[in-house]
Amino acid sequence: MKTQALRNIGSSWFGLATNLVVGFFLSPFILHRLGDDAFGLWVLVFSLTGYYGLFDFGIRSSIVRYVAQFNATGEKDSLNRFINSSLCTYGGTGLVLLMVTVGASFYVNSIFRIPPALQWSAKVLFLVVGTAVAVGFPLSVFAGVLEGLQKFNWLSLTQASYNVARAVLIVLALRRGGGLLTIALISMILNLCTYAVYFAVVQRELAVRYALRYVDRESFRKMLSYGSITFVATIASQLRFYSDATVIGIFIGSAAITYFSIGSKLVSYSANVTQSMAQIFTPMSSQFNATGDMEHLRRILVMGNRACALIVFPLCATLIILGKSVIEVWVGAKYVPIAYTVLVLLVVSDSSQMAQSASGKILYGMARHRTLAFVWLAEGVVNLILSILLLRYYGVIGVAIGTAIPQLCTNLFFLPEHLCRVLGMRLRSFVRQTYLAPALLCAPLVGTLLLMRHFFVAHTYLELLAQVAAGGAVYSIGLLWLLLKKEQLGPELRRFMRFRQPAMEAAAPGMQG
């Protein structure tokens, strides 16, 4: 179990690293080849089809859980029935979404401000991407089954291969005169290939039998009962992370989405790092909650969020101080004024959440996430309302402000107090133990980056790398000193590793990734 857990975490980090590298270098290439309007349309269509995730109804999380449970207990018949019932449910959902896609494609140009030259492309692009998402619904069952079987290595390696192949084919296609529809078709075909790999691995591991007689009511009841609260969180996620591009597309136009997307993409890359790491805390907290071990739950809360903060704080400081150079080097100087302001607003608000990534995972592991889901839903609604109101006065920057305000309120005034109340901790003690050391470690980093920027402003990747390397070296020295300071952290780290290993081993069959 220990080897499996380490392999899962390692493969997840590899897949994430591949995705970040490919996305970082591919995005500016697509932007400059397509132009602001076409690139903004690309982001808009994927934001619109992102709302299709609402039709998941929390079923994906139930697939992961019950596949893990039935596989661990050897209930092969129940496992077979659950997979068939999931396929049936998602098959019906995919059919509905296909009809929604066809109908909605006639109104894309009338709802959003799309340049006349791109209106036909917008309609066809929405049809292609929407169809791909609809078809992917039933096929995604096999990805969920692999998560439940703890086959994260297959998921990560397949996804990494998809990202690399997609990047190569898109570069070749755009260099030969291809456009939006070409890269959409490339993405769609390769995505279907990944599902084919997932299906083959599932069949090799389980030899699932497919027939309507295996679809039963009890499996439907289980998946809907478990997924209901997750569904609320899914709605909140759509409002919080997909509404911005939609609002901009309706009230301003597709070109403006490009400026917002540049800033938000840089922030999302940072968020992916902490989310990938924090996923291990769900099974750990589930194990300790089952045994009533509140002391270890409190330690996980402190040490998990401290680990997240040690990653988030330097990333946040670097993006704020060097953000203008990053944007200029990445996509070009003309995007700096607006995109940098968006970046600062979003990185501050998102960092308040990323530094508490372990908190949400712990609540999910304890099955105490109901309140959090509804708070997130309220945040998403306020985000949407504020973004629409402020957009009229401040444009794209107003949308970023509308996103940042409710997110900061949730993360500063609700989440830490709520976790401390659930786990019986004092708020002041939690904040001091968790965030004081990461904040102090960032002070030399900030000084180094400001000094480097004073000597020269980076305009190339090499100059930017030199500044980041100098700041990273200073931060690494401080971090190493902190980790080796035995009188403060040595015994605590050893205690943490002693209880972390059995928890991971006991909980590994139920890890959800």
Residue pairs with C-beta under 8 A, 6 or more apart in sequence:
1 504
1 505
1 506
1 508
2 501
2 504
2 505
4 150
4 508
5 280
5 504
5 505
5 508
5 511
7 152
7 153
8 150
8 152
8 153
8 511
8 513
9 280
11 152
11 153
11 155
11 156
11 157
12 152
12 156
12 276
12 279
12 513
13 276
14 156
14 157
14 160
15 155
15 156
15 157
15 159
15 160
16 156
16 272
16 273
16 276
18 159
18 160
18 163
18 164
19 159
19 160
19 163
19 272
20 269
20 272
20 273
22 163
22 164
22 166
22 167
23 163
23 265
23 269
24 269
24 330
25 167
26 167
26 170
26 171
27 265
27 330
27 331
28 330
28 331
28 332
29 171
29 174
30 39
30 42
30 170
30 174
30 183
31 39
31 258
31 331
32 331
32 332
33 174
34 42
34 174
34 179
34 180
36 255
36 258
36 259
37 114
37 115
37 117
37 118
37 253
37 254
37 255
38 118
38 121
38 179
38 180
38 254
39 258
39 261
40 249
40 253
40 254
40 255
40 256
40 257
40 258
40 261
41 114
41 118
41 121
41 122
41 125
41 180
41 254
41 257
42 125
42 180
42 183
43 245
43 254
43 257
43 258
43 261
44 112
44 245
44 246
44 249
44 254
44 257
45 122
45 125
45 126
45 129
46 129
47 242
47 244
47 245
47 246
47 249
47 257
48 126
48 246
49 126
49 129
49 130
49 133
50 238
50 241
50 242
51 238
51 242
51 246
52 97
52 130
52 133
52 134
52 137
53 234
53 237
53 238
54 234
54 235
54 238
55 93
55 96
55 97
55 137
56 93
56 227
56 231
56 234
57 224
57 227
57 228
57 231
57 234
58 224
58 226
58 227
58 228
58 229
58 230
58 231
58 233
58 234
59 86
59 89
59 90
59 223
59 224
59 227
60 140
60 144
60 227
61 226
61 227
61 230
61 512
62 222
62 223
62 224
62 226
62 227
62 230
63 82
63 83
63 86
63 141
63 144
63 145
63 147
63 148
63 223
64 144
64 147
64 148
64 512
64 513
65 148
65 226
65 510
65 512
66 79
66 82
66 148
66 222
66 223
66 226
67 79
67 82
67 83
67 144
67 145
67 147
67 148
67 149
68 148
68 149
68 150
68 509
68 510
68 511
68 512
69 75
69 509
69 510
70 76
70 78
70 79
70 82
71 79
71 148
71 149
71 206
71 509
72 509
72 510
76 206
78 219
79 206
80 206
80 208
80 209
80 214
81 214
81 215
81 216
81 218
81 219
82 219
82 222
82 223
83 141
83 145
83 206
83 208
84 208
84 210
84 211
84 212
84 214
84 215
84 219
85 214
85 215
85 216
85 219
85 220
85 223
86 141
86 144
86 219
86 223
87 138
87 141
87 210
88 212
88 215
89 220
89 223
90 137
90 138
90 140
90 141
91 137
91 138
93 137
93 138
94 134
94 135
94 136
94 137
94 138
95 134
97 130
97 133
97 134
97 137
98 130
98 131
98 134
98 135
100 130
101 126
101 127
101 130
101 131
101 133
101 134
102 127
104 126
104 130
105 123
105 126
105 127
105 130
106 123
108 114
108 122
108 123
108 126
109 119
109 122
109 123
111 250
112 122
112 249
112 250
112 253
112 254
113 249
113 250
113 251
113 252
113 253
113 254
114 122
114 253
114 254
115 253
115 254
115 255
118 180
118 254
121 179
121 180
121 181
124 181
125 180
125 181
125 184
128 181
128 184
128 185
128 188
129 184
129 187
129 188
131 188
132 184
132 187
132 188
132 191
132 192
135 192
136 191
136 192
136 195
139 192
139 195
139 198
139 199
140 195
142 195
142 198
142 199
142 201
142 202
143 155
143 195
143 198
145 198
145 202
145 206
146 152
146 154
146 155
146 198
146 201
146 202
147 155
147 511
147 512
147 513
148 512
149 202
149 205
149 206
150 508
150 509
150 511
151 201
151 205
152 513
154 197
154 198
154 201
155 198
155 513
158 194
158 197
158 198
159 194
161 194
162 190
162 191
162 193
162 194
165 190
166 186
166 187
166 190
169 186
169 190
170 183
170 186
173 182
173 183
173 186
174 182
174 183
202 208
229 369
229 370
229 373
230 373
232 373
232 374
232 376
232 377
233 369
233 372
233 373
233 376
233 377
235 377
235 380
236 373
236 376
236 377
236 379
236 380
237 376
237 380
238 380
239 377
239 379
239 380
239 381
239 383
239 384
240 376
240 379
240 380
240 383
240 403
240 407
243 380
243 383
243 384
243 387
244 260
244 264
244 387
244 399
244 400
244 403
245 257
245 260
245 261
247 384
247 387
247 388
247 391
247 399
248 256
248 257
248 260
248 391
248 396
248 399
249 257
251 388
251 391
251 392
252 391
252 395
252 396
256 395
256 396
258 335
259 335
259 338
259 339
259 342
259 396
260 338
260 339
260 342
260 396
260 399
260 400
262 327
262 330
262 331
262 335
262 339
262 342
262 343
263 327
263 338
263 339
263 340
263 341
263 342
263 343
263 345
263 346
263 400
264 342
264 343
264 346
266 319
266 323
266 326
266 327
266 330
266 343
266 347
267 319
267 343
267 346
267 347
267 350
270 312
270 315
270 316
270 319
270 347
270 350
270 351
270 354
271 350
271 353
271 354
273 311
273 315
274 308
274 311
274 312
274 354
274 355
274 357
275 354
275 357
277 307
277 308
277 311
277 357
278 304
278 308
278 357
278 358
278 360
278 361
279 361
279 511
279 512
279 513
280 504
280 511
281 300
281 304
281 358
281 361
281 362
281 365
282 361
282 362
282 364
282 365
282 511
282 512
283 365
283 503
283 504
283 507
283 508
283 510
283 511
283 512
284 300
284 365
284 500
284 503
284 504
284 507
285 297
285 300
285 361
285 362
285 364
285 365
285 366
286 365
286 366
286 367
286 507
286 510
287 365
287 503
287 506
287 507
288 294
288 296
288 297
288 300
288 499
288 503
289 297
289 365
289 366
289 367
294 423
294 424
296 499
296 503
297 362
297 366
297 423
298 423
298 424
298 425
299 492
299 495
299 496
299 499
300 358
300 362
301 358
301 359
301 362
301 419
301 423
301 425
301 430
301 434
302 430
302 433
302 434
303 492
303 496
304 357
304 358
304 359
304 361
304 362
305 355
305 356
305 357
305 358
305 359
305 434
305 435
306 433
306 434
306 435
306 437
306 438
307 358
308 354
308 355
308 356
308 357
308 358
309 355
309 434
309 435
309 438
309 439
310 437
310 438
310 441
310 479
311 354
312 351
312 354
312 355
313 351
313 355
313 438
313 439
313 441
313 442
314 441
314 442
314 445
314 471
314 472
314 475
315 351
316 347
316 348
316 351
317 442
317 445
317 446
317 449
318 445
318 449
318 468
318 471
319 326
319 343
319 344
319 347
320 344
320 347
320 348
321 446
321 449
321 450
321 453
322 449
322 453
322 458
322 464
322 467
322 468
323 340
323 343
323 344
323 347
324 336
324 340
324 457
325 453
325 457
325 458
325 459
325 463
325 464
325 467
326 464
327 335
327 336
327 339
327 340
327 343
328 336
328 459
329 458
329 459
329 460
329 461
329 464
331 339
338 396
338 397
341 397
341 400
342 396
342 397
342 400
345 397
345 400
345 401
345 403
345 404
346 400
346 403
346 404
348 404
348 408
349 403
349 404
349 405
349 407
349 408
349 411
350 407
352 407
352 408
352 411
352 412
353 407
353 410
353 411
353 415
355 435
355 438
356 411
356 415
356 416
356 419
359 415
359 416
359 419
360 369
360 372
360 415
362 419
363 369
363 372
363 419
363 422
366 422
368 422
371 418
372 415
372 418
375 410
375 414
376 410
378 406
379 406
379 407
379 409
379 410
380 406
382 405
382 406
383 402
383 403
383 406
383 407
384 402
385 402
386 401
386 402
386 403
386 405
386 406
387 398
387 399
387 402
387 403
388 402
389 398
389 402
390 398
390 399
390 401
390 402
391 398
391 399
391 402
392 398
394 401
416 427
416 430
416 431
417 427
419 425
419 430
420 426
420 427
420 430
437 482
441 475
441 478
441 479
441 482
442 475
444 474
444 475
444 478
445 471
445 474
445 475
445 478
448 470
448 471
448 474
449 467
449 470
449 471
452 466
452 467
452 470
452 471
453 467
456 463
458 464
458 466
458 467
482 488
482 489
483 489
483 493
484 490
